[in-house]
Amino acid sequence: MPLDNVKLKDIKPELCGYIGDARLMLDRGKVPGEKTVHDVRVLMKKSRASIKLLKTQMDETSYKREYSTLREVGRIMQSWRETSVHRKLLKDLKKKHPGLFSHLTDIEKINALLIKPVVISEPSPEMKKGLESINELLHKSGYRLRFTAMNNLDPNLLFRELEITYISVSDCFLRARNYQKSINLHELRKKTKDFLYQLVFFRSLKPGAIKNLEKKLEAMGQNLGKYNDHAVLINTLGYKYHSGENSSAFDELIVIIKQEQDKYLSRVWPSAYRIFRPGQKLANVLGLKVPPTSGEGFRERP
């Protein structure tokens, strides 16, 4: 099927919708809840992934400005959810291993995280400043994008940007598989999310295959996210392995956390291999094939 005959989903309405929805969720006079913070951050990730598809069809200055703006919003909100995530993880671990936690009462960082937070009705001056900055950034970005022409986007260039994202994820997969470090797994998760959020615009190429692929990528992202949450928890607790220097209970807690991480990764690798293995092509993953000579567009795999 020639690509020119396929109607791809319009990017501009979706992108402006992400930004508009994020603004509506945040009230400068209220402390945003954990779900709100999570949902807004997801909208920013979707927005950045969408902008990346337009990289070769926007002027460089506009592209860098909008991408930087959306990235700054995410940066401002980065720490707003971490403490509650750490508390939830520790509470779940304590419920499963109450005996172990009875031997961890002398670790101040654990005690601090487990303390039920005081309900705050109004944002702190720092958070209020952050909310005001976010509102201004999103307002300006939404206004600029509203008057940015996106009526004649070249679908072949859009697909090429999707291919670039796919190649980037494949590279991250190989690096993370060979060097299983938290930083590599975190990068794999970020790139996987980009690919997932970009695919929505290409569903019309092969709806069934792409929706199925999206489900697999969503599961991968969730499991990599849980792995990362546990990795950040270990860093927050300030744990460093030194033989005989930590209490046996603290060492055991970290081993249990790492076992949780192993569980999440065991759910990632099979799907990641099938989608991003060496030599795999995006067209094959989507159920398409590209003819040897250009000009015919994309055709369905028989």
Wavefront OBJ file of the C-alpha trace (Angstrom):
o trace
v 0.000 0.000 0.000
v 1.553 3.347 -1.039
v 2.235 5.570 1.946
v 0.768 8.566 0.160
v -2.660 6.902 0.212
v -2.603 6.445 3.983
v -4.009 9.185 6.214
v -1.720 9.547 9.207
v -3.117 10.998 12.406
v -2.735 14.788 12.569
v 0.014 15.765 14.991
v -0.956 19.372 15.701
v -4.357 18.720 17.385
v -2.839 15.995 19.570
v 0.178 18.090 20.525
v -1.873 21.158 21.383
v -4.279 18.899 23.281
v -1.475 17.475 25.432
v -0.326 20.970 26.374
v -3.852 22.282 26.979
v -4.792 19.296 29.158
v -1.628 19.751 31.237
v -2.494 23.387 31.934
v -6.024 22.469 32.988
v -4.754 19.848 35.450
v -2.538 22.254 37.372
v -3.966 24.896 39.722
v -1.391 27.444 40.867
v -3.149 27.722 44.241
v -3.299 24.006 45.045
v -0.781 21.277 45.746
v -0.988 18.828 42.816
v -1.690 15.250 43.854
v 0.528 12.336 42.955
v -1.761 11.268 40.079
v -1.876 14.786 38.678
v 1.906 15.090 38.731
v 2.232 11.701 37.034
v -0.375 12.503 34.373
v 1.135 15.900 33.541
v 4.609 14.407 33.250
v 3.237 11.768 30.855
v 1.629 14.512 28.766
v 4.986 16.287 28.580
v 6.683 13.068 27.441
v 4.023 12.623 24.768
v 4.487 16.233 23.691
v 8.257 15.891 23.387
v 7.931 12.643 21.435
v 5.496 14.343 19.048
v 7.789 17.334 18.551
v 10.654 14.987 17.650
v 8.650 13.715 14.673
v 8.546 17.280 13.354
v 12.276 17.927 13.667
v 12.976 18.041 9.921
v 9.755 19.943 9.124
v 10.140 22.822 11.590
v 12.756 25.532 11.487
v 15.598 24.705 13.843
v 15.041 27.664 16.171
v 11.355 26.859 16.703
v 12.056 23.168 17.200
v 14.727 23.753 19.843
v 12.586 26.344 21.640
v 9.484 24.157 21.890
v 11.401 21.016 22.831
v 13.393 22.870 25.500
v 10.197 24.398 26.896
v 8.491 21.023 27.278
v 11.635 19.528 28.779
v 11.856 22.341 31.333
v 8.305 21.630 32.506
v 9.270 18.024 33.161
v 12.425 19.096 34.968
v 10.506 21.401 37.325
v 8.130 18.582 38.285
v 10.750 15.843 38.552
v 11.079 15.816 42.345
v 7.381 16.362 43.156
v 6.465 12.672 42.971
v 9.641 10.874 44.025
v 9.118 10.953 47.801
v 5.610 9.490 47.584
v 6.854 6.747 45.244
v 9.665 5.851 47.667
v 7.235 5.758 50.578
v 4.861 3.448 48.714
v 7.680 1.059 47.779
v 8.958 0.910 51.350
v 5.475 0.397 52.767
v 4.891 -2.503 50.377
v 8.240 -4.047 51.339
v 7.488 -3.607 55.034
v 4.131 -5.337 54.603
v 5.846 -8.318 52.959
v 8.826 -8.413 55.350
v 7.693 -7.064 58.765
v 10.353 -9.022 60.650
v 13.146 -7.525 58.585
v 11.899 -3.977 59.103
v 11.868 -4.502 62.876
v 15.673 -4.575 62.564
v 15.862 -1.419 60.442
v 14.520 1.064 62.977
v 17.942 2.658 63.423
v 18.216 3.740 59.789
v 17.095 7.343 59.768
v 16.403 7.628 56.034
v 14.020 4.680 56.135
v 12.190 6.097 59.150
v 11.856 9.491 57.463
v 10.367 7.999 54.323
v 7.892 5.849 56.240
v 6.495 8.754 58.247
v 3.053 9.723 56.997
v 3.367 13.154 55.377
v 1.533 16.141 56.755
v -1.306 17.146 54.452
v -0.489 20.547 52.986
v -3.410 22.578 51.657
v -1.317 25.247 49.957
v 1.832 24.890 47.877
v 5.139 26.013 49.353
v 6.677 29.198 47.922
v 9.072 27.055 45.895
v 6.288 24.872 44.481
v 4.101 27.907 43.810
v 6.934 29.456 41.824
v 7.299 26.196 39.908
v 3.573 26.064 39.125
v 3.631 29.659 37.903
v 6.623 28.932 35.685
v 4.958 25.830 34.248
v 1.746 27.712 33.502
v 3.652 30.453 31.703
v 5.805 27.994 29.740
v 2.822 25.943 28.605
v 0.745 29.003 27.770
v 3.451 30.428 25.519
v 4.249 27.093 23.891
v 0.574 26.357 23.220
v 0.079 29.813 21.726
v 3.091 29.493 19.427
v 2.128 26.015 18.244
v -1.423 27.142 17.585
v -0.108 29.456 14.869
v 2.488 27.042 13.512
v 1.497 25.656 10.098
v 1.396 21.837 10.064
v -1.027 21.231 7.203
v 1.351 19.812 4.614
v 3.626 17.495 6.552
v 5.527 14.973 4.465
v 4.521 11.491 5.729
v 7.775 10.010 4.437
v 9.796 12.423 6.589
v 7.582 11.601 9.574
v 8.208 7.906 9.050
v 11.930 8.552 8.760
v 11.898 10.257 12.180
v 10.049 7.235 13.575
v 12.794 5.037 12.113
v 15.441 7.194 13.788
v 13.665 6.723 17.120
v 13.429 2.964 16.526
v 17.150 2.709 15.738
v 17.916 4.699 18.884
v 15.821 2.334 21.034
v 17.502 -0.681 19.416
v 20.902 0.736 20.301
v 19.769 1.387 23.888
v 18.463 -2.187 24.108
v 21.840 -3.636 23.096
v 23.712 -1.380 25.481
v 21.395 -2.189 28.398
v 21.452 -5.914 27.632
v 25.246 -6.014 27.531
v 25.848 -3.540 30.359
v 22.959 -3.900 32.795
v 23.414 -0.625 34.632
v 20.646 1.581 35.982
v 21.644 4.488 33.736
v 21.423 2.295 30.612
v 18.074 0.827 31.640
v 16.731 4.299 32.392
v 17.781 5.468 28.922
v 16.128 2.402 27.361
v 12.908 3.278 29.170
v 12.964 6.900 27.965
v 13.589 5.944 24.352
v 10.960 3.188 24.488
v 8.411 5.764 25.657
v 9.334 8.071 22.773
v 8.758 5.254 20.310
v 5.465 4.270 21.960
v 4.096 7.823 21.941
v 5.118 8.384 18.321
v 3.468 5.185 17.075
v -0.021 6.559 17.734
v 0.304 8.745 14.640
v 1.060 5.731 12.412
v -1.698 3.331 13.450
v -3.442 3.627 10.089
v -0.478 1.895 8.397
v -1.351 -1.410 10.060
v -3.867 -0.879 12.913
v -3.869 -4.373 14.409
v -0.115 -4.893 14.352
v 0.680 -1.426 15.690
v -1.864 -1.588 18.521
v -0.414 -4.956 19.534
v 3.081 -3.461 19.433
v 1.918 -0.541 21.587
v 0.656 -2.960 24.251
v 4.046 -4.683 24.375
v 5.909 -1.373 24.569
v 3.585 -0.115 27.308
v 4.293 -3.235 29.382
v 8.030 -2.810 28.768
v 7.872 0.819 29.880
v 5.959 -0.022 33.041
v 8.402 -2.731 34.081
v 11.425 -0.557 33.305
v 9.771 2.215 35.300
v 9.347 -0.046 38.312
v 12.973 -1.132 37.991
v 14.015 2.525 37.939
v 11.852 3.416 40.946
v 13.661 0.765 42.975
v 17.052 1.946 41.706
v 16.270 5.516 42.778
v 15.069 4.209 46.165
v 18.435 2.513 46.755
v 20.231 5.768 45.926
v 17.889 7.747 48.167
v 18.622 5.403 51.074
v 22.319 6.124 50.513
v 23.241 2.444 50.443
v 26.778 1.498 49.454
v 28.070 -2.029 49.777
v 31.107 -2.332 52.032
v 31.820 -5.750 53.494
v 30.899 -5.783 57.167
v 30.134 -2.065 57.402
v 26.332 -2.179 56.952
v 23.946 -4.001 59.231
v 22.928 -7.419 57.945
v 19.301 -6.229 57.898
v 20.175 -3.283 55.619
v 22.156 -5.554 53.304
v 19.222 -7.966 53.178
v 16.766 -5.178 52.348
v 18.863 -4.155 49.357
v 19.116 -7.765 48.165
v 15.313 -8.015 48.331
v 14.945 -4.769 46.365
v 17.353 -6.073 43.738
v 15.351 -9.288 43.505
v 12.313 -7.140 42.743
v 14.343 -5.438 40.008
v 15.335 -8.833 38.575
v 11.661 -9.781 38.412
v 10.764 -6.675 36.410
v 13.674 -7.115 34.009
v 12.740 -10.749 33.365
v 9.471 -9.395 31.951
v 11.262 -6.887 29.711
v 13.902 -8.881 27.853
v 11.759 -11.351 25.830
v 9.611 -8.627 24.239
v 12.560 -6.267 23.868
v 14.488 -8.950 21.985
v 11.643 -9.679 19.576
v 11.138 -5.972 18.808
v 14.676 -4.564 18.888
v 17.003 -7.504 18.217
v 20.077 -6.894 16.004
v 19.197 -6.872 12.311
v 15.500 -6.241 12.932
v 13.881 -3.548 10.747
v 11.095 -1.188 11.742
v 9.069 -2.040 8.647
v 9.056 -5.713 9.660
v 8.051 -4.866 13.227
v 5.076 -2.904 11.858
v 4.106 -5.657 9.415
v 5.277 -3.669 6.385
v 8.041 -4.031 3.850
v 9.967 -1.419 1.919
v 10.661 -2.168 -1.760
v 14.297 -2.099 -2.948
v 13.664 1.031 -5.003
v 12.041 4.125 -3.539
v 8.972 5.706 -5.039
v 6.565 2.807 -4.528
v 5.994 3.703 -0.900
v 5.300 1.086 1.749
v 3.593 -2.209 1.052
v 2.027 -4.762 3.360
v 4.015 -7.834 4.158
v 2.349 -10.883 2.545
l 1 2 3 4 5 6 7 8 9 10 11 12 13 14 15 16 17 18 19 20 21 22 23 24 25 26 27 28 29 30 31 32 33 34 35 36 37 38 39 40 41 42 43 44 45 46 47 48 49 50 51 52 53 54 55 56 57 58 59 60 61 62 63 64 65 66 67 68 69 70 71 72 73 74 75 76 77 78 79 80 81 82 83 84 85 86 87 88 89 90 91 92 93 94 95 96 97 98 99 100 101 102 103 104 105 106 107 108 109 110 111 112 113 114 115 116 117 118 119 120 121 122 123 124 125 126 127 128 129 130 131 132 133 134 135 136 137 138 139 140 141 142 143 144 145 146 147 148 149 150 151 152 153 154 155 156 157 158 159 160 161 162 163 164 165 166 167 168 169 170 171 172 173 174 175 176 177 178 179 180 181 182 183 184 185 186 187 188 189 190 191 192 193 194 195 196 197 198 199 200 201 202 203 204 205 206 207 208 209 210 211 212 213 214 215 216 217 218 219 220 221 222 223 224 225 226 227 228 229 230 231 232 233 234 235 236 237 238 239 240 241 242 243 244 245 246 247 248 249 250 251 252 253 254 255 256 257 258 259 260 261 262 263 264 265 266 267 268 269 270 271 272 273 274 275 276 277 278 279 280 281 282 283 284 285 286 287 288 289 290 291 292 293 294 295 296 297 298 299 300 301 302
